[in-house]
Amino acid sequence: MLPYDDKFSIYETKELAKLIEHVGKKLLQQAHKMKVIQKFSKQEEMDYELLKNIFYRRNINLEEIYIKLTKEKENFFLYIGDGDSLEEKIEVKQKFNKKDLEIRFNKKVKAFY
């Protein structure tokens, strides 16, 4: 990500956080309409929470990105990886219902079609 100053990246600044979230949600809606990116949830807000971490990664090969959602005790974790690099484990702060998901737990799913 682009640095804002010595301590923060641009997406971490308070001034730009809301704008970046708004643009990310619009981008995700368009990507779903054009069938570019996999839909992971029936709710747009939850889908954004799961997929926003892809926007902060520095992957070059988007076709290879996969996502795996797991539950460990009471916490949910998202694994993001591509075919060449290691997985990144991210804790999902938002609680959600299994019925709202369009993917299964512990299964790798390609993020982009």
Legacy VTK file of the C-alpha trace (Angstrom):
# vtk DataFile Version 3.0
C-alpha trace
ASCII
DATASET POLYDATA
POINTS 113 float
0.000 0.000 0.000
1.049 3.569 -0.510
2.628 5.153 2.561
0.913 8.170 4.106
3.777 8.903 6.465
6.368 6.877 8.375
3.773 5.050 10.488
0.657 4.659 8.356
-0.444 3.589 4.914
-3.075 5.528 3.011
-5.875 3.077 3.792
-5.191 3.477 7.540
-5.850 7.229 7.684
-9.118 8.310 9.265
-9.780 10.914 6.587
-9.739 8.391 3.763
-11.124 5.293 5.525
-14.802 6.040 4.759
-14.061 6.992 1.163
-12.000 3.850 0.602
-14.784 1.713 2.124
-17.410 3.370 -0.103
-15.312 2.860 -3.238
-14.550 -0.743 -2.232
-18.258 -1.531 -1.824
-19.103 0.005 -5.204
-16.244 -1.900 -6.820
-17.467 -5.136 -5.257
-21.046 -4.534 -6.476
-19.841 -3.955 -10.027
-17.572 -7.001 -9.881
-20.521 -9.160 -8.787
-22.739 -7.774 -11.567
-20.069 -8.465 -14.179
-19.384 -11.934 -12.684
-15.715 -11.125 -12.104
-15.502 -12.011 -8.425
-17.083 -14.849 -6.461
-19.997 -14.017 -4.155
-19.268 -15.323 -0.655
-22.350 -14.135 1.198
-25.961 -13.260 0.523
-25.512 -9.913 2.285
-23.457 -7.198 0.597
-22.060 -5.837 3.883
-20.832 -9.257 4.977
-19.400 -9.945 1.542
-17.423 -6.711 1.739
-16.109 -7.604 5.202
-14.851 -10.943 3.905
-13.373 -9.631 0.661
-11.969 -6.240 1.673
-8.700 -7.892 2.643
-8.085 -8.802 -0.998
-7.971 -5.089 -1.849
-5.067 -4.593 0.582
-2.915 -7.430 -0.764
-0.132 -7.043 -3.283
-0.956 -10.028 -5.454
-0.006 -9.863 -9.073
-1.877 -12.936 -10.276
-5.520 -12.349 -9.322
-6.751 -15.514 -11.038
-4.934 -17.634 -8.460
-6.293 -15.980 -5.286
-8.315 -18.310 -3.109
-10.188 -17.834 0.135
-10.921 -20.305 2.887
-13.183 -19.505 5.849
-12.696 -21.433 9.087
-14.101 -21.375 12.586
-11.799 -21.973 15.532
-13.615 -22.068 18.860
-15.789 -18.925 18.773
-13.713 -16.966 16.242
-13.871 -16.934 12.453
-10.702 -16.753 10.366
-10.175 -16.009 6.704
-7.241 -17.532 4.855
-6.197 -15.697 1.704
-3.557 -17.129 -0.575
-2.524 -17.683 -4.132
-0.882 -20.644 -5.747
2.664 -19.372 -5.241
2.796 -17.667 -1.854
1.948 -18.543 1.700
-1.497 -18.122 3.132
-2.392 -15.095 5.174
-4.621 -15.693 8.201
-6.967 -12.857 9.135
-9.454 -12.829 11.997
-12.956 -11.829 10.888
-14.383 -9.479 13.498
-17.955 -9.480 12.216
-20.142 -12.334 13.463
-22.385 -13.989 10.911
-24.728 -16.875 10.359
-23.841 -19.976 8.350
-27.127 -19.610 6.449
-25.991 -16.256 5.067
-22.873 -17.706 3.467
-22.681 -18.987 -0.079
-19.478 -20.919 0.600
-18.687 -23.791 2.960
-16.292 -23.713 5.869
-12.804 -25.196 5.456
-13.025 -25.276 1.669
-10.729 -23.304 -0.629
-12.712 -21.209 -3.088
-11.291 -19.159 -5.943
-12.053 -15.494 -5.389
-12.068 -14.494 -9.072
-13.770 -16.343 -11.915
LINES 1 114
113 0 1 2 3 4 5 6 7 8 9 10 11 12 13 14 15 16 17 18 19 20 21 22 23 24 25 26 27 28 29 30 31 32 33 34 35 36 37 38 39 40 41 42 43 44 45 46 47 48 49 50 51 52 53 54 55 56 57 58 59 60 61 62 63 64 65 66 67 68 69 70 71 72 73 74 75 76 77 78 79 80 81 82 83 84 85 86 87 88 89 90 91 92 93 94 95 96 97 98 99 100 101 102 103 104 105 106 107 108 109 110 111 112
